[in-house]
Amino acid sequence: MANGDKELTVSYLVDGNEIKLTPSIVQNYLVGNDAKITLPEFKMFTELCKVRKLNPFLKEAYLVKYGDEVATIITGKDTFTKRADRLPQYDGFKAGIIVTDNTNQATYREGSFSVAGEKLLGGWAEVFRKDRAQSFRNEVSLSEYERRKKDGSLMSNWRTMPATMIRKVALVQSLREAFPDEFGGMYSPEEMPVDASTLPVYEAGRPPVIINPESKPEPEKAPIQKPQKKAETKAATKEAEQVATVQIVSVTHKDGKKKDGTDYKIFTIFDEADVKYGTFSDTFADLANSAKEKKLPVKITFTDGQYGRKVTNLEIVEKEAA
């Protein structure tokens, strides 16, 4: 974008806090790669965030762009379920998968569990409203939604946990039909041609989520190099990323609420040595659960922090063909 566009600022309120977005903030901290967004893409993204009261720094919205392709706007799946819980008309949901065995009889099952010998056909979901006599139900085909890379291979999440992914597609579609005023124009990563495992992760040290409207940004200054003390050197070493290949034994989670009233969910992943890894990412948790069910090892990238090991990346290690 031209330099003159950098002064453009979009400001709106989310839960009483002011969010400010500029082209440079979106480009540098929300796109997650070197692909350059255009001014129309910035305006479309910020307009959706403004109208739907989405906070992109809390993973409620993403602007995904690869090379010269048109940017894709997607909404985090948890945004749908969290917001539905706040609606007085919402009365819960049921969701699952559609499978068949060698008898060719379709079975509708809640959850995303399947057994060897079954073929996954698709997903289904049913959303209920207290003010409607009829529910909002959707059934979606796996072959229609599974996403592939340019070389024709499946994207990682669709390759390793297709049941979880297609169930999410059906649920989001049913929520959008049940509450069009709340979710119209919002699409989850599972519905779009993007690899959900590559979405930007907001790291420590990036700009604050909430920008005080009364504060003025200070001009950037070159960092002053100071000799490190022993304690600082030790802390820096602890924050260095490490990699371990482990077998997942269990995945647990705990719900909580921040001081500003927003909900959060923290997952704890246990390996075969009972070592714990913490993450707020439902994508990492889903991958860990999939690896546990399939008894596949995972490669975990983590840092050692004040509260233990924090996951920065997680990949399933596929078994080599015999």
N, C-alpha and C positions, 0 to 999 in steps of 0.2 A: 504494500500500500504506500501511497505517497506520504511524505513526511507531514504534510498538512493534516492528514487524517488522524494522526496520533493524538491530537488534542480532543477528538471526539470522545465524549464520556456518556455512558448510559448508567443512570442511577435509579434504583428502586428498592423497596422495602421487602424483607422476608422475615416474618416473625418479629416485627418491630425493629429490626436492624437494617441499616442501609448497606446495600451492595453497590459497588461502583466497578464498572467494566470499561476498559478502553481497548482499542485494537491491539496495543502492545501487550497488555495483560493477557488477553485471550490468546494471542499468538505465542507468547513466551511461556505461559504456564498452563494453558488448557488444551492446546492442540497437541502438544507432546512430541512433535518432530519438526523437521525443517521445512515442511510444506507451507507455503505462504498463502494465508487466507486473503480473500478479496474484501473490499468494503461491503458489497451486498451480502456476502456470507456472514460477516460480523454483524450486520444489522438484523438479518434473519434470526441468527442465534440469540442475540441479546433481546430481540423483541419477544421471542418465545419464552426466554427466561423471565422477562419482565411480566408478561401476561399471566404465565402459569406460576409465578413466584418461586422460581427454581434457583437454588444456590449451587452453581457449578463447582465451587470449592469444596462442597460436601458430597460430591459425586452424584448430584441429582441431575446433571445434564453434561453432555460431552459434545464437543465439536471435533469430528474426526475427518482428517483430510490426508490423502496420499498423493504426492506428486502434483500433477496438474488436474486431477480429477475434482469434480464438484464436491464440496464438503458435505458431510452427513451429520445431521443433528439427531442425537439419540438421548434417551432418558434412562437413568438407572432403574433396574427392575424393582429395587426396594422402595423407590419413590412411589410407585404405584400402590404397593401394599400398605406402606406407612400412611399415605394420604387417604386411602380407602378406610382405614381404621378410624380416622378422625371424622368421617362423614356420618351424620346421624341416621341417614337412610340405609347405610351399609349393614348387611346381616350375614356376613361371612361368605365363604366359598368352598367348593370342592374342586379338586384338580387331580389329574393323573395321566396315564398313558394307555394307548391302545396296542395290544400285542396279539399275535396269532401263533399257533403251534402247527404241528404236522396235520392236524385235523382241519385246518383252514377256518376255524371258528374264531372270530374276533372276541377278545376279552378286554373289558374296560376295568382298569385297576387304578385305585387311588395311589398317589405317590409316584415314584419313578423307579420302582424295583422290578427287575425282570430276571428270568432264570435262563440258563443255557438251553438252547434248542428253540427258544421263542424268537419270533421276528418282530421287531418294533415297527409299527405302522404309523403311529402318530400320537398326538396328545389331545386331551379334552379338559374343559374347565366349565364350571357352573357358578355364577355369582348371583347372590340373593340380595334383594332390596326389601326393606320393611314396608315400603309403600307400593309394592308391585305384587300382583298375584302370580305372575309368571317369572321364572328365573331367566337369566341371560346365559345361554350355553353355547359353547363353540367346540368344534372338533376340527383339528388341523392335521394335515398330512406331513409326515416326516420328509418325504421326497420333495415336497414343495418348498420347504424352509431350510433344509440343511445347507450350510454355506460352504463354498469351495474357494480355494485360492486360484490365481490365474493359471497355475499349472494343472488345475483339475483336482488336486488333492483336497481333502476336507480340512477346514480350519480346525485348530487344535481342540477347542471345546466340543465341536460337533463330532470329532473323531473319538474323543475319550469319554464323553458323557452325553450322548445324544438324547437319552430319555429325560434327563434333567432339563436340557435346552428346549425340547419340543413341548414339555409341560409348561415351561415359562411362557412360551409363545401363546399357547391357548389361554392361559390365565390373564395375560396382559390384554389380549383381544376381548375377552369377556368383560374385564373391568372397564375398558374403553367404551364398549357398547352399553354397559349398565350406567355409566356416569360420563356421558359425552361432554357435558359442560366442564367437568373437572379434568378429563384426560384427552380431550380432542386435540389432535395434532402432536401428541406425544407417542414416541415409538421406542421400544426397548432394544438393547443391543442384539438380542436373539432374533428380532424381526428384520434386522438390517444387514446388508452385506459387509459386515465388519467382523474382525476377530476380537471377541470380547476380552480375551486374555492379553491383548496388546493395548488396552485403553490406558491413558495416562494415569500414573499414580502420583498423588501430590505428596512431596517429600518435605521433611523438616527443613526449615531455612528458607522456604518460599514465602512470598508476601502473605500477610495475615488475611484470614478469610473475610473478616468484617473490617471495612475501612471507615474510620471515624470521619463523618462528613465535615467536621470542624477542623480537622487536622490538615496540614499542608505537607505534601511529600517533600522531603529534603533532597537537594541535588545529590546525585551519586558521587561518592568520593573514593579515591583509590584506597584500598585497605592498607593500614599501617602495619608493617611487619614487626612483630614483637618477639623477642626470644621466648620460646616455650618453657614453662616450668615443668617439673617432673610430673605433677598431677595432671596438667593439660595434655602432656604427651601420652600419658596413660589413658586419658579419656578419649583422645583421638584414636588410639589403637583399638579401644573397645568398640568404637563406632564403625570400624572397618568392616566391610561385608565379608562374610564367610560362606562357604558352600559345603553342604553335606548331602550324601545320598542315603536315604533311610527308608524303612518300611513303616507305613502308617498303621497304627493299632486302633486309634479312636480319635473322634473329633467332637468336641463339646462346644457349647456357646452359652453366653450369659447376656441377658438384656439389661440395658441401663438407660438412664436419662441424664442429659447434661444439665448444667446450671441454667441454661437458657430454655430448657424444656424440650429440646429435641431428643429423639430416641437414638440409641446406638446399640449395636450388637458386636460383642467381641468373641472371637473364636479361639479355642485352644486346641492345638494339634499335638498328639502324643505319638512318639515313634516307639520302636520295639525296645529301646533302652529306657523308656519312660521319660525321655527328654521332652520338654514342653516348648512349643513355638506359638507365639501369639500373633493374631492378625485381625483387622477390622474388615477384611475383604471377603465377601461371600463367594466371589469367584475362586479364590484360593481354597476356601473351605469346601466348595463343591468339588474341586479337583482332588483334594485330599480324600474326601469321602469316596469318590469314584475309584481312586487308586486303592483304597482299603478294600472295597468290594471286589475289585478285580485282582487283588493281591499283587499289585505292581509297585515297584519302588518309585520314589519321587526324589527329585533333586531340589533341595530347599536352599535358597539364598537368604541369609539373615544377618542381622547385626545384634551384638550384645549391648543391651541398654540397661537403664535403671530398673526396669520391670521384667527383665529376662530377655529371651530371644524374640526378636521382632522379624516376621517374614517380609522380605522385600520382593521375592519372586518364588514361584513354585511350578515345577514342570514334572509331568509324569514320564518316567523312563520306560519306553516300550521294550518288551522282550524281543530279543533277536529271533528271527525265524530259525526253526530247527534245520 
